[in-house]
Amino acid sequence: MATWLLGDPVEFAFSVRPGATIAAAQEIGWVEGLKALHTLYAVAEGEFLETGTEISSDITLLETDPYEHGWLYRVRGNPAPGAVDVHAYMALLHDAVDAVIRGREEECGGDCES
């Protein structure tokens, strides 16, 4: 998830408990930022293992250290069909942002204010 779309993260919760069986694309919780509330969907099927222990006491880790200490949850199982790794996900996000910017520039005819 692109945390910059949320704004500063402020709160999160999961609707599943450790040990629960989850399906890929199942709604499993939410994360709230200053700008938006985002539903969390499982990226794998299998056993929901745990929530990120360190983000419970410091939610800013979602932005500052998402791959080491700021991760949201762990699952033991199989990735969803079509799942991508972090590098491919970042590329998708960059492409989406670029498309939005291009669309805005086209709408404004190059005379947009930031």
trRosetta pair geometry for C-beta under 8 A, 3 or more apart (Angstrom, degrees):
i j d omega theta_ij theta_ji phi_ij phi_ji
1 5 7.6 -107 171 47 83 117
1 6 7.5 45 146 -32 117 121
1 31 7.1 143 95 47 164 140
1 38 6.1 121 -154 136 141 156
1 40 7.6 -73 -46 -106 143 81
2 5 4.7 76 92 -6 101 107
2 6 7.8 171 102 -7 59 84
2 93 5.1 140 -69 -139 129 139
3 6 5.3 -53 -159 34 53 115
3 9 6.1 -57 -149 -42 113 109
3 33 7.0 147 -165 -86 72 142
3 62 5.4 144 -98 132 142 105
3 63 4.8 -142 108 -87 156 84
3 66 7.5 -160 -21 -74 132 134
4 7 7.8 46 -169 -72 35 27
5 33 7.8 132 99 42 54 154
5 35 7.1 -135 153 89 44 132
5 36 6.4 -31 139 34 82 143
5 38 7.5 85 99 -71 112 136
6 9 5.8 33 116 -81 142 72
6 31 6.7 -41 -115 117 154 104
6 32 7.4 147 -162 166 116 24
6 33 2.7 123 158 -7 95 150
6 34 7.4 98 145 33 70 57
6 35 5.7 156 169 54 28 95
6 36 5.2 -110 -123 57 54 93
6 38 6.0 -77 -89 -13 109 125
7 33 4.2 150 60 147 75 113
7 34 3.6 -97 121 59 138 89
7 35 3.4 134 -21 -9 118 97
7 36 6.9 137 9 13 97 73
8 33 5.9 152 76 -160 32 90
8 34 4.9 40 46 -10 83 118
8 60 7.5 -23 -160 -106 93 85
8 63 7.6 -60 -129 -24 58 150
9 12 7.1 -7 -176 -42 118 105
9 31 6.1 -34 -137 173 112 111
9 32 7.2 113 -155 85 64 46
9 33 5.0 -56 -93 -95 46 85
9 59 4.9 -133 111 151 110 111
9 60 7.0 174 57 -94 99 39
9 62 4.8 36 6 51 160 144
9 63 6.7 -175 5 -28 110 102
10 32 5.4 -51 61 102 93 94
10 33 6.2 132 2 -128 85 30
10 34 6.4 103 -32 -58 121 66
10 59 6.7 97 -148 99 11 157
11 31 7.4 174 95 -155 47 51
11 32 4.7 5 60 49 88 113
11 59 7.0 -67 -79 -97 26 163
12 29 6.6 54 175 149 88 125
12 30 6.7 -164 -145 98 63 51
12 31 4.2 -13 -103 -107 103 76
12 32 6.9 -167 -75 17 52 69
12 40 7.7 53 -157 -31 109 138
12 55 7.2 6 38 132 137 126
12 59 6.8 158 1 -127 103 118
12 72 6.9 -114 169 -134 160 103
13 29 5.5 -158 102 -155 50 105
13 30 6.2 8 53 52 80 82
14 17 7.7 146 110 -75 114 37
14 28 5.8 -16 -150 151 90 85
14 29 3.7 -58 -109 -76 50 135
14 40 7.4 -56 -106 68 75 140
14 48 7.8 156 174 -177 142 143
14 51 5.7 -150 -10 -81 139 122
14 73 6.7 102 -91 -80 142 137
15 27 6.9 21 41 124 139 87
15 28 6.0 -160 47 -172 86 35
15 29 5.4 -175 0 -82 75 61
16 20 4.4 -132 -172 65 103 152
16 22 5.9 -2 -127 -77 170 118
16 26 8.0 66 -50 119 139 125
16 28 5.0 -45 7 -148 119 91
16 29 7.2 -96 19 -45 80 95
16 48 4.8 121 125 -1 129 173
17 20 5.3 108 59 -29 63 115
17 48 7.2 125 88 91 27 129
18 48 6.1 -130 -115 111 36 86
18 49 6.1 6 -137 168 92 26
18 50 5.2 16 -97 -85 120 61
18 51 7.8 -104 -58 -9 96 72
19 47 6.6 -27 -143 -164 27 105
19 48 7.1 -30 38 69 23 80
20 47 7.3 144 77 -152 36 59
20 48 4.7 3 61 34 88 120
21 46 7.2 -101 -143 159 68 21
21 47 6.2 -42 -98 -94 57 59
21 48 7.6 -157 -89 0 8 84
22 26 5.1 -145 -170 55 90 141
22 28 6.1 10 -135 -90 145 123
22 42 4.7 169 144 -87 129 160
22 44 7.8 76 90 89 108 64
22 45 6.5 -148 100 -136 64 50
22 46 6.9 -8 55 60 79 42
22 47 7.6 115 16 -133 83 12
22 48 5.0 73 -15 -47 124 102
22 75 6.7 -85 56 -124 124 125
22 77 7.9 -148 64 8 83 160
23 26 4.4 106 61 -40 79 118
23 42 6.6 136 85 63 38 142
23 45 5.2 -2 -140 -114 42 101
24 42 5.7 -128 -124 103 32 101
24 43 7.0 -3 -138 170 84 19
24 44 6.0 -43 -92 -160 88 12
24 45 4.5 -63 -29 -46 83 89
24 78 7.8 -60 -53 93 121 80
24 79 7.5 73 -106 164 128 36
24 80 3.4 142 -160 -99 133 94
24 81 7.2 123 115 10 164 67
24 83 7.8 -109 -143 -54 128 116
25 41 5.3 -8 -150 177 41 124
25 42 6.5 -51 9 62 16 80
25 80 6.1 105 -36 -124 83 142
26 41 6.6 152 72 -156 30 73
26 42 4.7 17 50 14 84 120
27 39 5.7 -44 -134 179 105 119
27 40 7.3 106 -159 77 59 53
27 41 5.8 -45 -94 -99 47 72
28 40 5.4 -65 67 105 84 99
28 41 6.7 118 10 -135 89 22
28 42 5.1 90 -28 -54 132 86
28 48 7.0 168 -146 -104 135 137
28 73 7.3 -94 125 35 141 170
29 39 7.7 156 94 -162 36 55
29 40 4.3 -3 69 49 80 125
29 72 8.0 -172 73 173 138 122
29 73 7.8 137 20 -37 141 142
30 37 6.0 5 -179 179 124 94
30 38 6.5 157 -158 83 72 45
30 39 5.4 -42 -100 -108 85 46
30 40 5.9 -156 -82 0 24 89
31 37 7.7 172 88 -156 39 54
31 38 5.3 -13 61 62 84 98
31 40 6.2 77 -13 -52 92 111
31 62 7.3 137 -161 -123 146 160
31 72 7.3 -83 -64 -114 132 132
32 36 7.7 -152 -147 106 54 41
32 37 4.8 -17 -107 -109 82 79
32 38 7.6 178 -85 21 34 68
33 36 5.7 17 55 52 100 65
33 37 7.7 -170 27 -79 62 36
33 38 7.4 27 2 -4 101 106
40 72 6.8 -155 -132 158 147 154
40 73 7.9 107 161 7 145 130
42 45 7.1 91 129 -81 133 46
42 48 7.7 -94 -108 -84 122 100
42 75 6.6 95 -155 -77 103 155
42 80 7.4 136 115 -54 77 118
43 75 7.4 -180 63 25 75 143
43 79 6.5 -25 144 -143 84 78
43 80 5.6 -108 -174 2 46 113
43 83 5.7 100 179 -124 94 125
44 75 4.4 167 69 99 121 142
44 77 4.9 147 148 79 110 104
44 78 6.0 172 -161 86 94 32
44 79 4.9 -59 -100 -104 92 39
44 80 6.1 -122 -89 -29 35 71
44 83 7.2 14 -76 -75 73 161
45 75 7.9 142 86 167 6 137
45 77 5.0 -129 96 152 48 142
45 78 5.6 -8 55 59 88 85
45 80 7.0 107 -23 -83 83 66
46 75 5.2 119 67 167 108 97
46 76 5.1 -132 146 95 135 51
46 77 1.5 -150 -37 -57 136 130
46 78 6.2 137 -48 13 113 58
47 75 6.7 156 78 -160 45 65
47 76 4.7 -5 55 56 101 97
47 77 6.2 155 16 -47 59 105
48 73 6.7 -29 -156 176 91 129
48 74 8.0 119 -167 85 49 52
48 75 5.9 -35 -104 -104 47 82
49 73 7.4 146 56 175 76 79
49 74 4.2 -41 60 95 123 99
49 75 6.2 -172 0 -98 93 23
49 76 5.7 89 -57 -16 116 93
50 53 7.1 -10 153 -47 125 90
50 73 6.7 -175 95 -148 41 68
50 74 5.5 15 49 39 78 104
51 55 7.7 -102 155 59 94 107
51 56 7.1 90 115 -59 118 108
51 72 6.8 -51 -152 169 74 55
51 73 5.2 -39 -111 -96 51 84
52 55 4.3 43 103 15 123 111
52 56 7.1 180 99 -25 70 79
52 61 7.7 -157 149 95 139 129
52 69 7.8 105 -172 164 116 45
52 70 6.7 39 178 -178 157 26
52 71 4.7 172 -93 86 123 61
52 72 5.3 -80 -12 -124 120 13
52 73 6.4 -91 -27 -61 77 39
53 56 6.1 -47 -168 12 37 117
54 57 6.6 -67 -165 44 44 94
54 58 6.3 -31 161 47 79 99
54 61 5.7 18 119 16 107 174
54 69 4.5 -53 84 -179 160 92
54 70 6.9 -85 92 -80 112 43
55 58 6.5 -89 -129 76 36 57
55 59 5.4 61 -176 -111 85 49
55 61 5.0 -128 -93 61 78 116
55 62 6.0 67 -128 -52 130 84
55 69 7.7 148 -52 141 74 71
55 70 5.5 88 -78 -144 109 59
55 71 7.5 -140 -22 65 126 32
55 72 6.9 -32 35 -100 160 49
56 59 7.9 34 -111 -67 9 75
58 61 5.1 80 106 -24 97 105
59 62 6.0 -10 174 -5 65 112
60 63 5.9 -53 -173 41 61 103
60 64 5.6 32 140 -2 88 119
60 70 7.8 -83 109 -110 39 129
61 64 5.7 -70 -121 57 37 94
61 65 4.9 -44 -156 55 82 94
61 66 7.2 143 147 -79 67 44
61 69 5.0 -89 -159 107 136 94
61 70 3.1 -169 138 -88 84 97
62 66 5.9 35 -169 -95 40 92
62 70 4.7 -170 -74 176 26 120
62 72 7.4 44 -110 -67 101 89
63 66 7.0 17 -98 -50 8 101
63 70 7.2 -119 25 -174 31 166
64 70 6.5 138 61 -45 66 147
65 68 5.0 -57 174 54 105 98
65 69 4.5 20 113 45 130 95
65 70 4.6 135 82 -10 67 109
66 70 4.4 -64 -97 84 40 114
66 71 6.5 92 179 -77 58 55
67 70 7.6 10 5 52 30 86
67 71 7.0 52 -131 -65 22 99
67 86 7.1 11 -96 -103 120 166
68 71 7.8 -166 74 -23 14 98
71 74 7.3 56 128 -59 132 81
79 83 3.8 -113 168 45 116 152
80 83 4.6 116 59 -53 76 106
84 88 3.5 -110 179 91 125 128
84 89 5.2 161 93 -54 112 74
84 92 7.1 124 59 -18 160 131
85 88 5.4 91 53 15 67 100
85 89 7.0 -125 104 -7 33 95
86 89 5.5 -57 -145 38 32 115
86 90 6.3 34 157 -21 66 104
87 90 5.9 -51 -148 34 30 111
87 91 6.6 32 151 -19 61 105
88 91 5.5 -52 -150 35 35 115
88 92 6.5 39 150 -21 65 102
89 92 5.7 -52 -152 33 33 113
89 93 6.5 33 151 -18 65 104
90 93 5.6 -52 -149 36 34 113
90 94 6.3 34 153 -19 66 105
91 94 5.8 -53 -146 37 31 111
91 95 6.4 33 154 -19 64 106
92 95 5.7 -56 -149 36 30 112
92 96 6.4 30 154 -20 65 106
93 96 5.7 -55 -149 35 31 111
93 97 6.3 28 155 -16 66 106
94 97 5.8 -55 -146 38 31 109
94 98 6.2 33 154 -20 65 108
95 98 5.7 -55 -146 38 29 113
95 99 6.3 32 154 -22 64 106
96 99 5.7 -54 -150 33 31 112
96 100 6.6 31 152 -18 64 103
97 100 5.7 -53 -151 35 34 111
97 101 6.4 32 152 -17 66 106
98 101 5.7 -56 -147 38 32 111
98 102 6.2 33 154 -20 66 106
99 102 5.7 -51 -144 37 30 112
99 103 6.3 32 155 -20 63 107
100 103 5.7 -56 -149 37 29 112
100 104 6.4 29 154 -19 64 106
101 104 5.7 -55 -148 36 31 110
101 105 6.3 30 154 -18 65 106
102 105 5.8 -57 -148 38 30 110
102 106 6.3 31 154 -19 65 107
103 106 5.7 -54 -147 36 30 111
103 107 6.4 34 153 -21 64 105
104 107 5.6 -53 -150 34 32 114
104 108 6.3 17 157 -7 66 111
104 112 6.1 60 147 -103 98 164
105 108 6.0 -65 -144 46 29 102
105 110 6.1 34 -174 -85 89 51
105 112 6.2 -103 -106 0 53 134
106 109 7.5 29 -175 -72 30 40
107 112 7.7 65 78 -78 87 120
108 111 5.3 -145 158 61 95 58
108 112 3.6 71 113 -61 178 91
